């Protein structure tokens, strides 16, 4: 499955998902989807900064993987949104945000189910 198709699938997974992006491990945006009608909370430069921060934080976590296991995902809960960060292989990450009105556990489970499919071997 291509990154484009994966992001389209993410957006179809739940109506509460606002934004989904794939970045490399340096925090460079590869592909992004924004739900129609959603007003972004961060501007373009702030979004780039958060992607770099997320990539660096993930790399830091990987240092401890031999002792505690590989990270599966990180959930950040803010007053205005939730952000889920997951690895896509060893070279990319997926970041998905949704509002506070979404079913957090359901969204996480659906995303994990999508990523557990055979097509993830492409990454």
C-alpha positions, 0 to 999 in steps of 0.5 A: 500500500502506498503512503497516499492510500494509507493516509486516505484509509486513515481519514476514512477510519473515523470521522473525528480524525482531523489530520494524518501525516507521514514523515521521515525520521528527520521530521520531513513531511512525506505525505499529509491529509487534512480533513475538509473543513478542518482549521489547522491549529498550528501554522506550517512552520509550527507543524514542521517543528512538531514533526522534527520534535516527534522524530527526535523523540522517537529516536531517543526512545529507540535507544532503550528498545533493547531493554524495554522493547520497541515502541508501538505508539505514543499518545499525546493528549492536549486540551484541544486535540489528541495526537498519536505517533506510530513508527512505519518501519524504521524510516518513517512515522505516522502522526494522526490527530483528532479532536477531543470528541472522538473515541480515543480507544476505538481510533487507536485500535482501528489504526493499529489494525490497519498497520498490522496488515500485510502491506506494511512490509512495503515500508 
